[in-house]
Amino acid sequence: MDLPTPYAESEQDESSISSAMERRIQSRDKWRGRWTKLTTNPVLRSARYLLAVALPISIIASSAFLDSDSLNISRIIWLVSTILFIPPLVASSYARMAAKDRLELRRQGFSLRESYVGVDRILNQLEENKLRERTRFSAAVVGLILASTISSTPLQTDLSLTLLSLTAILSIVILFATISIEKQKSMDTGKTPLLKLHTPSLHDTIAEPLLVDLVYAHLDPETSSRWNIWMEKIGKGVRRQQQSEDAIETVLRAIYLSMLEEIDQNEKDRICAEVLNTRSVEQLRDEKEPFSFEQLEILLMHVIERKPGLFRLLSRTIQRASRLRKSETWILDADLPPRATHGESDLFVLASPDQNSSKPLEIDIITVEGEPEIQMIRLPPIDRSVRPGRTDGEDAWIRFNRIIDNSHILWIGMAWNKSGHEGRSVQVNLLTENEITIKSLVLWTIMEDGDGFLFSTIRNAVKEVYTMVTRTIIR
């Protein structure tokens, strides 16, 4: 969806602005590509890891021996580290500038900025990468200055020992910053200055249509723009007066079941031919198309890897469908990952009302010591209209569509303020229009800070020591 802007008064002005910005983006992309290529070089990346580990070791050796040779070796390591930290610092700055420029482009009198889900998250992620790089580089520069100062001062003095302590702190900062930075994948994108695919900060609570919404939510703004154009284009080849979103949803479901080997290639082709004309199906087979069968499968794999909870939920529901008793007319299931990394998690809820129910229903979410603390979601009646291509075919295909089309699937972001490794619970209630609770679930998750148990333990120990020293000084 494009947003109107007052800045594009005429096509001529718009063309000149776009042309100038495109030239600027091309120039910055060119330099960004060079620095990114240098940054992602495997040899240089391994060297940064080794130097980050070697810095504290060299400081320990310098503290133990306090001779000129060990101090000179430490100073050389600081110098090489400073030099090697320059390419990722420059690359992160170019990535942030290029992304911001691209989001400011005007097209046909509309602005692309703020038009897509997750724009703020992309820019904040790139800004965070740049801040981490600056912190690491600044620590290396200060460490180099301190190491040079130590080598020019008398050894075994209070000043030299104090400076060594400061360099030890800076080396620990560099070590943790390097571990955090080098595992990021946003610098590996060679063709686009934006994150290729990302988990959005904003999304619709009700996923409808399910797979289309989920895939679209994981696209960056540039790819989202191409997706919108493609959806308009393929809408001309949709059969039986469907919306293009419904047709592509059917195609994505067929691709997903073929990935699971629930249906074969012939069944997938038959399903696609029911919702799209022959020309559109042939275009999907063309690997040069921006969203071919192969590309759609890649996008689905990306979503499955990052949102496995939803597909665990669907798998359980499909397996349970054949064992349901006739008395179980209302269905409620939910999935919360066993661990909440950095205190954040995604809750997926599947709610299916009675087949004869044509009234709204309600889902209540109660989170212990987290956000949202209490959330009440009013759901509309299920739209039970028959979609073309989803009611004929193999049993696995019919059962899969029946479950999704007769249910509401919710995607709710959860957050907890406290970190550590403590358990947290979430309660999910399914209520009728008369506020009668039909079903209720309680799910558990464990807080996890994302750095692993070892680094978490070290960080917490450092925090405790810092707190004790601070309290001693205050007293």
Secondary structure as GFF3:
##gff-version 3
##sequence-region A 1 475
A	DSSP	beta_strand	3	4	.	.	.	ID=ss1
A	DSSP	alpha_helix	11	39	.	.	.	ID=ss2
A	DSSP	alpha_helix	42	65	.	.	.	ID=ss3
A	DSSP	alpha_helix	68	84	.	.	.	ID=ss4
A	DSSP	alpha_helix	86	103	.	.	.	ID=ss5
A	DSSP	beta_strand	106	107	.	.	.	ID=ss6
A	DSSP	beta_strand	110	111	.	.	.	ID=ss7
A	DSSP	alpha_helix	119	151	.	.	.	ID=ss8
A	DSSP	alpha_helix	158	182	.	.	.	ID=ss9
A	DSSP	three_ten_helix	186	188	.	.	.	ID=ss10
A	DSSP	alpha_helix	210	217	.	.	.	ID=ss11
A	DSSP	alpha_helix	221	234	.	.	.	ID=ss12
A	DSSP	three_ten_helix	235	237	.	.	.	ID=ss13
A	DSSP	alpha_helix	244	259	.	.	.	ID=ss14
A	DSSP	alpha_helix	265	275	.	.	.	ID=ss15
A	DSSP	alpha_helix	278	285	.	.	.	ID=ss16
A	DSSP	alpha_helix	293	306	.	.	.	ID=ss17
A	DSSP	alpha_helix	308	321	.	.	.	ID=ss18
A	DSSP	beta_strand	331	335	.	.	.	ID=ss19
A	DSSP	beta_strand	339	341	.	.	.	ID=ss20
A	DSSP	beta_strand	344	352	.	.	.	ID=ss21
A	DSSP	beta_strand	361	367	.	.	.	ID=ss22
A	DSSP	beta_strand	370	371	.	.	.	ID=ss23
A	DSSP	beta_strand	374	379	.	.	.	ID=ss24
A	DSSP	alpha_helix	395	405	.	.	.	ID=ss25
A	DSSP	beta_strand	408	416	.	.	.	ID=ss26
A	DSSP	beta_strand	423	431	.	.	.	ID=ss27
A	DSSP	beta_strand	437	448	.	.	.	ID=ss28
A	DSSP	alpha_helix	452	474	.	.	.	ID=ss29
###
